[in-house]
Amino acid sequence: MAVPLFASSLERHHDALIDRISAVVRSGRYVLGPEVEAFERELAAYLGVSHVVGVANGTDALTIALRAAGVQPGDEVVVPSFTFYATPEAVVAAGAVPVFCDIDPATFCVTRDAVERAVTDRTRAVVPVHLFGNVAPVDEMRDLGLAIVEDAAQAVGASLRGRPAGALGDAGTFSFFPSKNLPCLGDGGAVATDDDDIAERVRRLRFHGSDDKETFFDAGYNSRLDELQAAALRVLLPELDGWNEARRRAAAEYEEGGLGDVLALPRAVDGAEHVYHLFVCRHPDADRLAAALRDRGIGARGSYRTPCHRQPGMAGYGGEALDLPGTDEAARTNIALPMGTALSNDDIKEVIDAARTAASGLD
Ligand SMILES: Cc1ncc(COP(=O)(O)O)c(C=O)c1O
């Protein structure tokens, strides 16, 4: 029996999505209208923050949030190297300098120590990334004197000691790319914040640096969440907690089924409620194990095998001189196994059996 890497139940919502999208088409309002406003209010209520501002995607959300949080050209911003390339890319797009820090390979997240080691007198901000649905220990970083912009692209609905990911720092950013835990039907993103000034600057920056199309205060962006995507997100937001619960149940079944005898299982940061955007384990021979699993019809793959500080596009930021052992270990050993909102008990048993057989065949 084949088990895909991503098991989605979105199909069940196709009719509701089509109905809402038809209504938007008929309304004639396509950009910054009532759907975006309502979605911003609904996501803000879900996160318990004062403001959510919809933007075009999660990468723009980070760039705009960094600038809104006070990052100026030439400032240093600490980011993990083990993340999707968009994280440091957004720092560069904000005119700032990414300074790469290490992670704890057991959680795939930054630690306070790792961030502190990367801080200089030019550091303005840190971007803790809530990777794979885990939550970086943001509460331990509050006294570093830096702006904290959380990259919660992979962690909508996760929490740390009861507080939502994306609502722990000065601002938090989200992506609604279709593979994310809260998907839209194309590209979409948002910035969440409790800070009125940051929210106002984000609103301006997403629209060319203007409040009214008359006066332009800044060189901003054309980066708006559109009405069709907001309408889709309003259909799907009420599903998010149930979906994340299904992901957590699948993770618990992997553990109860003994998968931990074969691979190192994902570990939640202390106090974090993980939402398993991906179910990423570790194994010393990850690539061979993934290939052997794929031969058996089981979706498996590694992520970020070349971490950001070694990507050619980041060559100007001192990566070759860095020693990031946790990053190197995570990059070499990580392996994602099937996860999603539609995994059956039988799928999970199949994955565990296949992993046992495949791992024993590697010796
Ligand atoms: C950790 C992380 N940050 C940022 C992004 C960027 O989001 P988007 O693709 O919506 O621009 C992603 C998307 O994959 C991501 O995984």
The ligand as a MOL file (V3000), in Angstrom:
LIG
                    3D

  0  0  0     0  0            999 V3000
M  V30 BEGIN CTAB
M  V30 COUNTS 16 16 0 0 0
M  V30 BEGIN ATOM
M  V30 1 C 10.0510 28.7780 7.1540 0
M  V30 2 C 9.4600 29.5090 5.9800 0
M  V30 3 N 9.5750 30.8480 5.9220 0
M  V30 4 C 9.0590 31.5540 4.9080 0
M  V30 5 C 8.3680 30.9380 3.8860 0
M  V30 6 C 7.8810 31.7750 2.7570 0
M  V30 7 O 6.5120 31.6730 2.5350 0
M  V30 8 P 5.9050 31.9130 1.0660 0
M  V30 9 O 6.2250 30.7040 0.2420 0
M  V30 10 O 4.4450 32.0850 1.3070 0
M  V30 11 O 6.5400 33.1410 0.5190 0
M  V30 12 C 8.2110 29.5670 3.9060 0
M  V30 13 C 7.4810 28.8870 2.8150 0
M  V30 14 O 7.6780 27.7850 2.4450 0
M  V30 15 C 8.7720 28.8110 4.9680 0
M  V30 16 O 8.6470 27.4930 5.0300 0
M  V30 END ATOM
M  V30 BEGIN BOND
M  V30 1 1 1 2
M  V30 2 1 2 3
M  V30 3 2 2 15
M  V30 4 2 3 4
M  V30 5 1 4 5
M  V30 6 1 5 6
M  V30 7 2 5 12
M  V30 8 1 6 7
M  V30 9 1 7 8
M  V30 10 2 8 9
M  V30 11 1 8 10
M  V30 12 1 8 11
M  V30 13 1 12 13
M  V30 14 1 12 15
M  V30 15 2 13 14
M  V30 16 1 15 16
M  V30 END BOND
M  V30 END CTAB
M  END
